[in-house]
Amino acid sequence: MLSSKGFDLWADKYDESVDLSDDEGSYPFAGYKKILNEIYNSILNKSYKNILDIGFGTGTLISKLYNHDCKIYGQDFSKKMIEISQAKMPNAKLFYGDISNGLVNPLKKYKYDAIVATYSLHHISDKKKIIFLKNLLKKLNNGGCIYIGDIAFETRDLHNKCMNEFGDEWDKDEIYFVVNELLPFFPNLHFKKISECSGLITIKKE
Ligand SMILES: C[S@@+](CC[C@H](N)C(=O)[O-])C[C@H]1O[C@@H](n2cnc3c(N)ncnc32)[C@H](O)[C@@H]1O
């Protein structure tokens, strides 16, 4: 699993390497721009204003929302990623903290219209994902939504098929979403497949 230091070292070249993988349409980032665009458009269409980003990285998605007058909050454990994002969004409330320990205290004080997590939750175990997502649901305003854009598969068979296809390229330290294993915990969960290896998971708070 990449450490916070690993992400610090990747930060300057992050956007470039993600674009390359997306443009090639290959694992791990095939569908990246499409996923971020879907989330961006949905948030603007619903006029959501208070947005929390979990593992915001270089702030690609939230800096666009920031420029549409959304109030931006976030948590990440890479000091370099925080520095890059804070420079793009001087008034955003961005905090340092490991998501495997949950939300940092300052972010627990607020409620959000949308909580986004793109390509970040695969860094925590499935058990921790469920606990974290349940806690995040409590932080949503009524009518709000959690958006998870990530490497994700409808079933374990499809996950394993992709894993076999990509062989040595497959990162065995990362724990990808298997939607039908998550559904029993989140009845309001919806999944939209975006590429062979990615999708958009939404969980609404009615
Ligand atoms: C692959 S990047 C995704 C960045 C951004 N969300 C995007 O879609 O481009 C993963 C991000 O999650 C952060 N991250 C990974 N594991 C984390 C953890 N345990 N706690 C907090 N942040 C974490 C990394 O520092 C990095 O910024």
The ligand as a Tripos MOL2 file, in Angstrom:
@<TRIPOS>MOLECULE
LIG
   27    29     1     0     0
SMALL
NO_CHARGES

@<TRIPOS>ATOM
      1 C1         -4.9780    7.9520   -6.2360 C.3       1 LIG1
      2 S1         -5.0520    9.4470   -5.3280 S.3       1 LIG1
      3 C2         -6.6700   10.1050   -5.7960 C.3       1 LIG1
      4 C3         -6.7030   11.6130   -5.7360 C.3       1 LIG1
      5 C4         -7.9690   12.2720   -6.2230 C.3       1 LIG1
      6 N1         -9.1120   11.9430   -5.3950 N.3       1 LIG1
      7 C5         -8.2290   11.9340   -7.6630 C.2       1 LIG1
      8 O1         -9.2870   11.3820   -7.9720 O.co2     1 LIG1
      9 O2         -7.3770   12.2380   -8.5030 O.co2     1 LIG1
     10 C6         -5.3590    8.9080   -3.6770 C.3       1 LIG1
     11 C7         -5.3560   10.0490   -2.6900 C.3       1 LIG1
     12 O3         -5.8210    9.5340   -1.4480 O.3       1 LIG1
     13 C8         -4.9030    9.8710   -0.4300 C.3       1 LIG1
     14 N2         -4.8960    8.7600    0.5280 N.ar      1 LIG1
     15 C9         -4.5520    7.4710    0.3150 C.ar      1 LIG1
     16 N3         -4.6550    6.7430    1.4350 N.ar      1 LIG1
     17 C10        -5.0630    7.6110    2.3970 C.ar      1 LIG1
     18 C11        -5.3390    7.4650    3.7720 C.ar      1 LIG1
     19 N4         -5.2020    6.2930    4.3960 N.pl3     1 LIG1
     20 N5         -5.7450    8.5610    4.4630 N.ar      1 LIG1
     21 C12        -5.8840    9.7630    3.8450 C.ar      1 LIG1
     22 N6         -5.6280    9.9570    2.5370 N.ar      1 LIG1
     23 C13        -5.2290    8.8930    1.8130 C.ar      1 LIG1
     24 C14        -3.5540   10.0560   -1.1170 C.3       1 LIG1
     25 O4         -2.6830   10.8890   -0.3870 O.3       1 LIG1
     26 C15        -3.9790   10.6480   -2.4520 C.3       1 LIG1
     27 O5         -4.0420   12.0420   -2.3950 O.3       1 LIG1
@<TRIPOS>BOND
     1     1     2 1
     2     2     3 1
     3     2    10 1
     4     3     4 1
     5     4     5 1
     6     5     6 1
     7     5     7 1
     8     7     8 2
     9     7     9 1
    10    10    11 1
    11    11    12 1
    12    11    26 1
    13    12    13 1
    14    13    14 1
    15    13    24 1
    16    14    15 ar
    17    14    23 ar
    18    15    16 ar
    19    16    17 ar
    20    17    18 ar
    21    17    23 ar
    22    18    19 1
    23    18    20 ar
    24    20    21 ar
    25    21    22 ar
    26    22    23 ar
    27    24    25 1
    28    24    26 1
    29    26    27 1
@<TRIPOS>SUBSTRUCTURE
     1 LIG1         1 GROUP 0 **** ****
